[in-house]
């Protein structure tokens, strides 16, 4: 026991003298979690909290241009700035120089063209039903001039498509209402009955969003629930730079050989490294989770809701920590120089994170990349944490993560043993 404690003390001293390694393991994850969460939360607010500013150029002289503008304002999706009679060049200048992302132009004659189209459709329906007779003198226009949407080139395509879809739905509601008014007008009514008018206004089916959850306590996913576990895992695996580098330094400096002259098992050296870096990994997670729980709300960010399955959280954290430690020790054992350990380890972790769903969600990747991503230990760490933080924490959901991480740890340890045995350290 005394020998193990002495070895642990030696590993602790090596750790605290590695100032760069400590910064990477503690400050980097905190910085990453804060930055990524703030960025994503700002994006959610842009879409959900009426923060998207749109410049509307209303060139229509009739009532429908104002009606469309009112619908956009009352939708709760946009902040509207209205202008009159801006040229194409002036609109583009505003977008490129005045920090505006979108401009929406309602053309001249919009009301007249919308009325003609609605009248044409409603009269065509009545002709089909035999309610009215055809009039050869009719020459109704059923084409409408396009509405132009100008956008800053930095606005991503998927974001533009979602905005266009929203505007299409508003236009559809306006067209339907206008068509019904024309139908009643063709049939000799002065106006649409009030009760029917109210039905049109309230004719919106509510869509209730329910997260699939194995727990009775439903957790609403937010930027904090997604990012805190994900980037904590990414930072945890970056211990490869510190732990892997230390192993290479000790091997090249002859420390491993000198340790063999001491009447003690070399396994104690390895166990001391595992113990120290297990404490490091779990303390990383504890610090980041506490910041997400208590500090994030003071910054206007969603609070991290801890899972109800605390035992599952502890176990998946320990498995993730052991996976990170085993990979770092594997890299340090096989690398020939500190530069190799740091470079190869860091690049490999970045690749594992990219294909494992840390940076980009796995479900948006091509099918073949989703399959390849399952070889990443970070993917299974993330799946375990998502099962806890987002899906209710059912033990059945955690089993695949435990199995893969257990196999990954075992494979790493076997490879480490074979290499050290070949070099006569064990």
C-alpha positions as semicolon CSV with decimal commas, in nm:
position;residue;x (nm);y (nm);z (nm)
1;X;0,000;0,000;0,000
2;X;0,287;0,238;0,084
3;X;0,443;0,175;-0,257
4;X;0,114;0,249;-0,432
5;X;0,070;0,574;-0,235
6;X;0,427;0,678;-0,322
7;X;0,358;0,608;-0,690
8;X;0,034;0,807;-0,675
9;X;0,222;1,099;-0,514
10;X;0,478;1,086;-0,796
11;X;0,200;1,096;-1,060
12;X;0,032;1,383;-0,880
13;X;0,354;1,587;-0,880
14;X;0,404;1,517;-1,251
15;X;0,051;1,635;-1,315
16;X;0,066;1,964;-1,125
17;X;0,400;2,053;-1,288
18;X;0,241;2,013;-1,631
19;X;0,083;2,359;-1,647
20;X;-0,012;2,334;-2,016
21;X;-0,175;1,996;-1,959
22;X;-0,377;2,131;-1,665
23;X;-0,497;2,426;-1,874
24;X;-0,606;2,192;-2,153
25;X;-0,785;1,959;-1,915
26;X;-0,967;2,218;-1,702
27;X;-0,990;2,561;-1,867
28;X;-1,036;2,439;-2,225
29;X;-1,353;2,236;-2,153
30;X;-1,506;2,521;-1,954
31;X;-1,430;2,764;-2,236
32;X;-1,565;2,523;-2,499
33;X;-1,888;2,454;-2,313
34;X;-1,953;2,824;-2,254
35;X;-1,880;2,933;-2,610
36;X;-2,068;2,654;-2,788
37;X;-2,371;2,676;-2,557
38;X;-2,395;3,054;-2,590
39;X;-2,368;3,033;-2,970
40;X;-2,633;2,762;-3,000
41;X;-2,863;2,928;-2,748
42;X;-2,838;3,253;-2,945
43;X;-2,936;3,061;-3,259
44;X;-3,240;2,910;-3,085
45;X;-3,345;3,254;-2,962
46;X;-3,301;3,398;-3,312
47;X;-3,562;3,154;-3,439
48;X;-3,792;3,122;-3,140
49;X;-3,795;3,461;-2,970
50;X;-3,874;3,709;-3,244
51;X;-3,513;3,816;-3,295
52;X;-3,491;3,779;-3,673
53;X;-3,507;4,122;-3,833
54;X;-3,661;4,154;-4,178
55;X;-3,671;4,466;-4,391
56;X;-4,008;4,480;-4,573
57;X;-4,046;4,706;-4,877
58;X;-4,419;4,745;-4,928
59;X;-4,473;4,884;-5,279
60;X;-4,839;4,778;-5,291
61;X;-5,098;5,053;-5,291
62;X;-5,389;4,830;-5,186
63;X;-5,500;4,676;-4,860
64;X;-5,349;4,329;-4,904
65;X;-4,991;4,452;-4,884
66;X;-5,069;4,599;-4,543
67;X;-5,253;4,278;-4,447
68;X;-4,951;4,064;-4,532
69;X;-4,725;4,302;-4,340
70;X;-4,960;4,278;-4,040
71;X;-4,957;3,896;-4,056
72;X;-4,577;3,894;-4,054
73;X;-4,568;4,132;-3,758
74;X;-4,827;3,935;-3,559
75;X;-4,670;3,596;-3,630
76;X;-4,419;3,642;-3,349
77;X;-4,138;3,521;-3,576
78;X;-3,989;3,846;-3,704
79;X;-3,898;4,202;-3,621
80;X;-4,026;4,407;-3,912
81;X;-3,871;4,727;-4,043
82;X;-4,088;4,881;-4,315
83;X;-3,962;5,094;-4,601
84;X;-4,120;5,235;-4,916
85;X;-3,995;5,241;-5,274
86;X;-3,639;5,118;-5,239
87;X;-3,462;5,017;-5,559
88;X;-3,288;4,680;-5,598
89;X;-2,950;4,847;-5,556
90;X;-3,063;5,028;-5,241
91;X;-3,197;4,705;-5,089
92;X;-2,871;4,525;-5,159
93;X;-2,675;4,813;-5,010
94;X;-2,881;4,792;-4,689
95;X;-2,825;4,418;-4,661
96;X;-2,452;4,440;-4,716
97;X;-2,384;4,746;-4,502
98;X;-2,655;4,785;-4,236
99;X;-2,632;4,448;-4,058
100;X;-2,961;4,326;-4,206
101;X;-2,992;3,965;-4,321
102;X;-3,324;3,961;-4,508
103;X;-3,537;4,198;-4,714
104;X;-3,882;4,111;-4,844
105;X;-4,034;4,313;-5,130
106;X;-4,410;4,329;-5,189
107;X;-4,457;4,432;-5,554
108;X;-4,673;4,706;-5,704
109;X;-5,023;4,580;-5,783
110;X;-5,006;4,297;-5,530
111;X;-5,362;4,361;-5,407
112;X;-5,506;4,381;-5,759
113;X;-5,334;4,061;-5,874
114;X;-5,430;3,870;-5,558
115;X;-5,795;3,979;-5,598
116;X;-5,800;3,879;-5,965
117;X;-5,652;3,538;-5,888
118;X;-5,893;3,474;-5,601
119;X;-6,186;3,587;-5,815
120;X;-6,074;3,362;-6,099
121;X;-6,044;3,056;-5,873
122;X;-6,371;3,116;-5,690
123;X;-6,560;3,178;-6,016
124;X;-6,407;2,865;-6,166
125;X;-6,532;2,664;-5,868
126;X;-6,882;2,806;-5,905
127;X;-6,878;2,727;-6,278
128;X;-6,788;2,367;-6,197
129;X;-7,079;2,346;-5,955
130;X;-7,313;2,508;-6,208
131;X;-7,394;2,796;-5,975
132;X;-7,305;3,063;-6,234
133;X;-7,283;3,069;-6,612
134;X;-6,971;3,133;-6,816
135;X;-6,917;3,485;-6,945
136;X;-6,717;3,506;-7,268
137;X;-6,618;3,864;-7,192
138;X;-6,430;3,764;-6,877
139;X;-6,055;3,804;-6,895
140;X;-5,930;3,756;-6,542
141;X;-5,563;3,755;-6,458
142;X;-5,467;3,449;-6,252
143;X;-5,090;3,504;-6,242
144;X;-4,923;3,703;-5,963
145;X;-4,593;3,883;-5,986
146;X;-4,329;3,714;-5,768
147;X;-4,244;3,851;-5,427
148;X;-3,870;3,908;-5,402
149;X;-3,673;3,802;-5,096
150;X;-3,322;3,944;-5,081
151;X;-3,075;3,787;-4,841
152;X;-2,725;3,838;-4,714
153;X;-2,502;3,564;-4,865
154;X;-2,388;3,462;-4,516
155;X;-2,738;3,334;-4,435
156;X;-2,734;2,955;-4,466
157;X;-2,957;2,780;-4,718
158;X;-3,154;2,570;-4,468
159;X;-3,233;2,882;-4,265
160;X;-3,358;3,061;-4,577
161;X;-3,578;2,765;-4,668
162;X;-3,744;2,765;-4,327
163;X;-3,820;3,138;-4,359
164;X;-3,960;3,096;-4,711
165;X;-4,180;2,810;-4,588
166;X;-4,318;3,033;-4,311
167;X;-4,397;3,312;-4,556
168;X;-4,562;3,063;-4,794
169;X;-4,794;2,954;-4,512
170;X;-4,887;3,317;-4,439
171;X;-4,956;3,381;-4,808
172;X;-5,165;3,063;-4,827
173;X;-5,381;3,179;-4,536
174;X;-5,426;3,519;-4,701
175;X;-5,518;3,362;-5,037
176;X;-5,770;3,123;-4,880
177;X;-5,942;3,399;-4,692
178;X;-5,961;3,616;-5,005
179;X;-6,099;3,327;-5,211
180;X;-6,376;3,260;-4,956
181;X;-6,471;3,629;-4,960
182;X;-6,495;3,620;-5,338
183;X;-6,707;3,304;-5,329
184;X;-6,960;3,473;-5,101
185;X;-6,947;3,786;-5,313
186;X;-7,019;3,586;-5,632
187;X;-7,317;3,425;-5,461
188;X;-7,461;3,766;-5,374
189;X;-7,354;3,805;-5,011
190;X;-7,220;4,138;-4,895
191;X;-6,974;3,981;-4,653
192;X;-6,868;3,655;-4,502
193;X;-7,085;3,558;-4,200
194;X;-6,928;3,658;-3,872
195;X;-6,931;3,306;-3,725
196;X;-6,753;3,170;-4,034
197;X;-6,505;3,456;-4,020
198;X;-6,423;3,361;-3,659
199;X;-6,379;2,999;-3,761
200;X;-6,124;3,105;-4,024
201;X;-5,934;3,309;-3,770
202;X;-5,924;3,022;-3,521
203;X;-5,879;2,744;-3,777
204;X;-5,533;2,649;-3,666
205;X;-5,459;2,302;-3,542
206;X;-5,225;2,305;-3,245
207;X;-4,915;2,090;-3,273
208;X;-4,806;1,957;-2,937
209;X;-4,436;1,875;-2,916
210;X;-4,357;1,573;-2,696
211;X;-4,003;1,447;-2,646
212;X;-3,972;1,067;-2,649
213;X;-3,873;0,988;-2,293
214;X;-3,842;0,671;-2,087
215;X;-3,895;0,864;-1,762
216;X;-4,206;1,018;-1,611
217;X;-4,009;1,341;-1,564
218;X;-4,002;1,497;-1,908
219;X;-3,690;1,704;-1,977
220;X;-3,723;1,964;-2,250
221;X;-3,406;1,949;-2,464
222;X;-3,216;2,276;-2,487
223;X;-2,871;2,399;-2,581
224;X;-2,731;2,328;-2,233
225;X;-2,859;1,969;-2,217
226;X;-2,701;1,902;-2,557
227;X;-2,369;2,080;-2,521
228;X;-2,253;2,030;-2,163
229;X;-2,225;1,648;-2,187
230;X;-2,093;1,654;-2,545
231;X;-1,807;1,898;-2,494
232;X;-1,724;1,757;-2,151
233;X;-1,652;1,424;-2,322
234;X;-1,443;1,593;-2,590
235;X;-1,233;1,771;-2,329
236;X;-1,198;1,458;-2,115
237;X;-1,038;1,265;-2,403
238;X;-0,791;1,548;-2,455
239;X;-0,602;1,420;-2,151
240;X;-0,415;1,222;-2,417
241;X;-0,184;1,523;-2,453
242;X;-0,089;1,526;-2,084
243;X;-0,103;1,156;-1,991
244;X;0,027;1,026;-2,323
245;X;0,309;1,280;-2,321
246;X;0,408;1,190;-1,963
247;X;0,432;0,820;-2,046
248;X;0,657;0,893;-2,345
249;X;0,878;1,124;-2,137
250;X;0,919;0,865;-1,863
251;X;1,002;0,594;-2,111
252;X;1,256;0,802;-2,304
253;X;1,420;0,942;-1,990
254;X;1,479;0,594;-1,851
255;X;1,232;0,628;-1,564
256;X;1,062;0,305;-1,661
257;X;1,394;0,119;-1,643
258;X;1,482;0,271;-1,304
259;X;1,139;0,181;-1,171
260;X;1,208;-0,181;-1,262
261;X;1,508;-0,182;-1,025
262;X;1,282;-0,097;-0,733
263;X;1,136;-0,402;-0,554
264;X;0,785;-0,320;-0,660
265;X;0,546;-0,429;-0,933
266;X;0,542;-0,213;-1,244
267;X;0,166;-0,257;-1,241
268;X;0,155;-0,019;-0,942
269;X;0,298;0,253;-1,166
270;X;0,020;0,201;-1,416
271;X;-0,246;0,184;-1,145
272;X;-0,126;0,514;-0,998
273;X;-0,161;0,680;-1,338
274;X;-0,510;0,540;-1,379
275;X;-0,610;0,658;-1,030
276;X;-0,480;1,014;-1,070
277;X;-0,634;1,067;-1,413
278;X;-0,962;0,909;-1,308
279;X;-0,982;1,179;-1,040
280;X;-0,893;1,440;-1,304
281;X;-1,163;1,320;-1,545
282;X;-1,438;1,300;-1,282
283;X;-1,343;1,641;-1,141
284;X;-1,364;1,784;-1,494
285;X;-1,717;1,653;-1,530
286;X;-1,819;1,769;-1,181
287;X;-1,693;2,124;-1,243
288;X;-1,861;2,155;-1,582
289;X;-2,191;2,006;-1,463
290;X;-2,198;2,240;-1,162
291;X;-2,129;2,540;-1,385
292;X;-2,411;2,430;-1,615
293;X;-2,645;2,387;-1,321
294;X;-2,574;2,705;-1,124
295;X;-2,374;2,955;-1,334
296;X;-2,546;2,922;-1,673
297;X;-2,882;3,061;-1,548
298;X;-2,709;3,378;-1,422
299;X;-2,584;3,434;-1,780
300;X;-2,928;3,394;-1,934
301;X;-2,860;3,036;-2,050
302;X;-3,082;2,735;-1,974
303;X;-2,993;2,550;-1,657
304;X;-2,853;2,197;-1,680
305;X;-3,123;1,960;-1,553
306;X;-2,953;1,666;-1,386
307;X;-3,089;1,318;-1,466
308;X;-3,290;1,123;-1,211
309;X;-3,070;0,816;-1,259
310;X;-2,766;0,938;-1,063
311;X;-2,617;0,589;-1,036
312;X;-2,630;0,559;-1,415
313;X;-2,465;0,902;-1,442
314;X;-2,182;0,792;-1,212
315;X;-2,128;0,465;-1,398
316;X;-2,127;0,616;-1,748
317;X;-1,890;0,887;-1,622
318;X;-1,652;0,624;-1,483
319;X;-1,669;0,417;-1,803
320;X;-1,607;0,731;-2,013
321;X;-1,315;0,829;-1,792
322;X;-1,160;0,482;-1,816
323;X;-1,204;0,490;-2,195
324;X;-1,023;0,826;-2,214
325;X;-0,745;0,706;-1,981
326;X;-0,699;0,378;-2,170
327;X;-0,675;0,557;-2,504
328;X;-0,424;0,810;-2,366
329;X;-0,210;0,532;-2,218
330;X;-0,228;0,339;-2,546
331;X;-0,104;0,639;-2,743
332;X;0,172;0,707;-2,489
333;X;0,283;0,345;-2,494
334;X;0,317;0,319;-2,871
335;X;0,435;0,674;-2,955
336;X;0,809;0,716;-3,000
337;X;0,825;1,087;-2,917
338;X;0,622;1,339;-2,720
339;X;0,539;1,517;-3,045
340;X;0,399;1,196;-3,190
341;X;0,185;1,136;-2,882
342;X;0,050;1,490;-2,876
343;X;-0,005;1,523;-3,250
344;X;-0,150;1,180;-3,318
345;X;-0,358;1,184;-2,999
346;X;-0,509;1,527;-3,061
347;X;-0,588;1,460;-3,429
348;X;-0,742;1,122;-3,348
349;X;-0,966;1,272;-3,080
350;X;-1,079;1,542;-3,323
351;X;-1,165;1,276;-3,583
352;X;-1,345;1,064;-3,322
353;X;-1,542;1,371;-3,213
354;X;-1,633;1,465;-3,571
355;X;-1,763;1,121;-3,669
356;X;-1,904;1,049;-3,324
357;X;-2,162;1,328;-3,321
358;X;-1,989;1,576;-3,090
359;X;-1,958;1,853;-3,348
360;X;-2,243;1,767;-3,583
361;X;-2,539;1,548;-3,481
362;X;-2,505;1,194;-3,614
363;X;-2,855;1,189;-3,763
364;X;-2,765;1,454;-4,024
365;X;-2,467;1,254;-4,150
366;X;-2,482;1,014;-4,446
367;X;-2,576;0,657;-4,354
368;X;-2,226;0,523;-4,418
369;X;-2,071;0,789;-4,192
370;X;-2,321;0,709;-3,916
371;X;-2,205;0,348;-3,936
372;X;-1,837;0,446;-3,930
373;X;-1,905;0,680;-3,638
374;X;-1,999;0,385;-3,419
375;X;-1,632;0,292;-3,388
376;X;-1,571;0,618;-3,202
377;X;-1,562;0,584;-2,822
378;X;-1,685;0,943;-2,799
379;X;-2,002;0,839;-2,984
380;X;-2,090;0,582;-2,718
381;X;-1,999;0,816;-2,434
382;X;-2,230;1,075;-2,588
383;X;-2,508;0,819;-2,640
384;X;-2,483;0,726;-2,274
385;X;-2,507;1,087;-2,156
386;X;-2,791;1,165;-2,399
387;X;-2,979;0,862;-2,266
388;X;-2,948;1,013;-1,919
389;X;-2,994;1,384;-1,985
390;X;-3,245;1,374;-2,272
391;X;-3,417;1,033;-2,286
392;X;-3,506;0,960;-1,926
393;X;-3,206;0,747;-1,821
394;X;-3,358;0,402;-1,866
395;X;-3,099;0,130;-1,796
396;X;-3,187;-0,047;-2,120
397;X;-3,076;0,258;-2,316
398;X;-2,741;0,260;-2,135
399;X;-2,649;-0,103;-2,202
400;X;-2,504;-0,046;-2,556
401;X;-2,278;0,231;-2,425
402;X;-2,155;0,017;-2,136
403;X;-2,087;-0,277;-2,369
404;X;-1,893;-0,083;-2,632
405;X;-1,692;0,121;-2,383
406;X;-1,612;-0,195;-2,186
407;X;-1,482;-0,365;-2,503
408;X;-1,288;-0,052;-2,602
409;X;-1,120;-0,032;-2,259
410;X;-1,035;-0,402;-2,268
411;X;-0,882;-0,382;-2,617
412;X;-0,672;-0,079;-2,521
413;X;-0,546;-0,247;-2,205
414;X;-0,456;-0,567;-2,389
415;X;-0,259;-0,371;-2,650
416;X;-0,081;-0,178;-2,375
417;X;0,009;-0,503;-2,196
418;X;0,142;-0,663;-2,515
419;X;0,361;-0,361;-2,594
420;X;0,503;-0,331;-2,241
421;X;0,558;-0,706;-2,229
422;X;0,747;-0,692;-2,561
423;X;0,969;-0,418;-2,414
424;X;1,027;-0,622;-2,094
425;X;0,863;-0,363;-1,868
426;X;0,616;-0,622;-1,744
